[in-house]
Amino acid sequence: MVQINFALKEVNCKIVYYGPGLSGKTTNLEVVHKKAPDTSVGDLTSIATEGDRTLFFDFLPLNLGQVAGMKTKFQIYTVPGQVYYNSTRKLVLQGADGVVFVADSKRGKMNENIESLKNLEENLKEHGLDIANTPIILQYNKRDLPDVYSVEEMEEALNAWDAPHFEAVARDGKGVFPTLKRLAGMVLESLNENHAPRRSPSVVAPKASADSSGGSTTATAVATSRTGTMRTQRTASVTGSVARTRASVSTQAPTVRTTSSGARPVLVTSPRRRKRRSSMVVGIVLTSIVAATVLLHLAGIIRILP
């Protein structure tokens, strides 16, 4: 599981090399430890038997520099390939962010590859992970041997979910870094998808719809949140009917009457409108008379008695 330390601005990811015994898992880590810059790689810790077979795990810290302002560090592990160390493999696999499955290309080793791959799938399920959704690379190792399976045979037998694959000769360093580089990119992409900021809740403005039968207006407000969509409908009744409103408007509107001879149209107004217009004319005339009288008084032509 990715560990993010915001105080130190560090991102720690875990990669596990999985596969059958003697397929080349530890050899991959030894090549990375040997060829990576000293400033980027830590000490390689290996717990192995006298026969140089991994008994518990190999551990290699690898620093890939800064990504988006965060120091990115990968902790690389291997698991024992022997079947009777399954409990140890399950423990080391816990919290893995990506897996490199190292398959042995030598003929006669296909059953061991298939058995180890099924074991990987089962152990991932116990940790709540799906192998199809987990960043995983298939590395077909030992391609330098004289009698090996073809890549097509390896793909047909092992790669049911079309995961990326690489051919490798781990002891010569071929294919080691391309495998690790591709998986590191997949892990960072998965990290970006899983930890991307979520969208803030959005609110849809209320919509109003007119009801022609009852003459009412319905306002519907729809609010959307992270946990779901909550809809609230509020109905406000409007006094009066639409028909009455239209009737009152039509009585106040002026009408246009045309003569039968096709002469100029005559605008016919209501008595109330004509009375209002006459009052306005009288007011304008009186205002003009008062203004003229004041001007004549100021000019000394007439005198206004107190």
N, C-alpha and C positions, 0 to 999 in steps of 0.2 A: 504494500500500500504506500502511495506517495506520501512523504512527510514534508510539510512546508513549514519552515521556520521564518516568520516574517521579521522577527527581531534581528536575526543574523542574515536575512535575505538569502536563504538557502533552500534548495529543493533536492530532496534525497529520494532516489528511485532505486528499486531493487530488481535485478535481472538474475534469473536462474538458468543455468545450463543443465539440461535434462537429457537422458538417453540411456541406452544399455551400457553394461560394463565394458570398459576398454574401447569405447567408441571415439574418444578423443576430447572429452569435456575438460579435463585438467590441462591437457596440452594447449587448448585454446587460451586458457587463463595464463599459462606460462608464457605464451607468445605475446599476449597483450602486456604482461608485466615486463617483459624483456625489451620490447620495441617502443613502448609508450614513453614520452618524455618523463624525466624524473620528477618534474614539478607537477605532473598531472596524475601520477600513480602512486599509491601507497605500497605498503609491504604486503606480499602474498603470504597468506597464512594457510597452511595445508596440514590436515590431519590424515595421515595415510598409514597403511600397513607396511611391513618390510618389503612386500612385493610391489610397492609404489602404487597401490590401489587406494582410492579415496575411501576412508573409513567413515568419516562424518561429513565434512564439507571443505571446500576451498573458498577463501574469501579474498576479494581484491577490490579496494576502493579506487574509483577512477573519477577524476575531476575533468569535466568537459568545458569549464569556463563559465561565462555568464550568458544566460538566455533571458531576454526581456528584463534585464536588471537583476536577475536572481542567479546566484551561484548554483550550478547544476552538478550534482554529484551522483554517481552510480555505484551502488554496492553490488558486486558481482559474486554470485555463489555457484558452486556445483553441488550435485547430490551424488551419493553412492549409487552405482549402477546395479549392484546386486539386489535381487528380489527380496532377500530376507532383511534388507535394511529399509523396508517400505515406511516404517514409522518415522525414521530419520528423514527420508525424502519428503514425507508429508509435512514435517515440521519445518524443514528448510524452505519448502515451497510457499509456506504461509506468508501472505503479504506481498507476493511477487507482482510486479507491474508488467513484466515481460518475460518471455521464455524463449530460449534457443534450444531446439531439440536436435541433438547431434546424433545422426543415424550412421551406422556402419555400412559402407557400400560393398563390403566383401561378400561374395556369394556364400550362402549358407547362414547368413546373419539376419535374414529378413524376419524370421519368426521372433527373434529377440527384439528387433526394432518395433514390430507390431505390438508385442506384449508390453514393452516399455511405454509406447505411445498411449495404449489403452489405460495403463496405470496412471499416466499423467492426466488423462481426461477424468478419471475417477477421483483423483486427489484434488483436482481443481473444483470439481463439483462439491466435494466436502467443504471446501472453503467458499462456496457460494459463487463460483466463477464458471463461465461457459467457455470451453476451449475455442469455439468459433468467434467469440467476441473478445478474446484475450490477445494482446499483441504477441505474436509468435512467429519465429523464423525456423524453417527446416534447413539444416546444414547437412549435406551429403558428404561425409568425410571419407578419407582414404581413397580418393579418386586416382591415386598413383599406382595402386595395386594392379597386377596383371589380370585378375579375374574378378570383375566387379559387376554389379547390376547397372544397367543403363539408367539414365536419368528418367526416362519414360516409365521404366519399371518401378523405380522408387516413388515417382509421383503417383502412379496408379495405386500402389499399395499403402502409401502413407498420407498423401496430401488430399484428403477428402473435402476440405473446405477451401482449397485454392490459396493457401498461405504462400508468402514469398519464400523462395528457396535459393540456396547457394551451394555450389560445388566447392570443396575445400580439400587441401592437403595440410592439415593443421601443423604437423611436425615441421613443415617447411614454411609455415606462415601464410600459405596461400588461402585466400577466402576468409581468413580470421577477422581482419578489420572490416571488410565490407559487410560481413554478417552482423558484427556488433554495431556498426554505424547505422545500418538500416533499422535494426531493432530499437536503437536509441531514438531515432526519428519517430518511429511508430509510438513509442512510449510517450514522447513529448506531445505528439498529436492527440493521443488519448487523454493526456493530462489537460490539455487545452479544452477539449470537448467536455470533460467531466467537471472542470472547475471554472468554466466560463460564467460570467455574471448573468443572472437571470433577468428577464425583462420585468420592468416595474408594472404594477397593475394599471390597466387602461380603462378609461371611463368613456362610454359612448353617450353622446348628448341625447337628451330626451327627444322623442319624435311625437308630433301631434298629428292626429288624424280626425277628420270630421265625420260624424255619424249622421247621414242624411235622413234616416228614419226618425230619430229622436231629437235631432237638432242639438246634440251634445258634442263636446270635444274631449277626446281621450289622449292623455299624455303618458307615454311609456318611457320609463327611464331604465336603461340597461347598464348595470355595473359589472365589470369583469375583474376578478381577483385571481391570485395564484392558485388557490385551492378549488376554484370552480367558478361558475357563473351564477350570479344571483339576479333574478329579474323581479322588479317591483312595478306593478301597474297602479297608477293613481288616476281616478276618474273625477273630473270636476264638471259639475252641471252648469250650464249657462242659462240664465233666465231669459225667457222669451223664446219664441220659435223662430226658425230661419225665415219662414214665410211672412211672419209679422214684420220682421226687420226689413225684408225686401220691400214690403208694402209701404212702410213708413219712408223709406228712401225714395221710392218711386213717386210719392206724392209731392216731395219737395223738389224734384228735379224738373227743370224747364223742358217744355215740349216745343217742337218745331212744326209749324203748319205751312203747307205750300198751297198756293192758289191753283185753280184749275187751268188758268191760262199759261202756266209755266213761268210766272213772274218770280221776282225775288222772294225767297222764303221769309216768312215773318216769324219772329221769335215771340212766343206767347208765354207770359209769366203769370204766376199766381197772384191774387190780390194782395196777399201778405208781402210778397216781394216788391210789388209796385209801391205799396205804402212805405216800406222801408227805404226805397230809393228816393221818394219824394221828401222824406224827412232829412235825408242826407243832403239834398239840393238846398233846402231851406237853411240848414245849418251852415253850409258853405257860404251862402249869400250873406247871412247875418255876420259871420266872421269877417268877411271882406269889408262890410260897411263899418264895423268897429275899427278895423285896422286903418281904413282910410281916414276916419275921423281923428284918430290919434295922430296920424302923420300931419294932417292939416293944423291941428292944435300946436304941435311942436314947431311948425313953420310959421306960426303967428297969424295965419290966415283967419282962423276961427278961434273962438274962446269957449272952452267948456266951463259952464257955470258950476260952482261947487254945490 
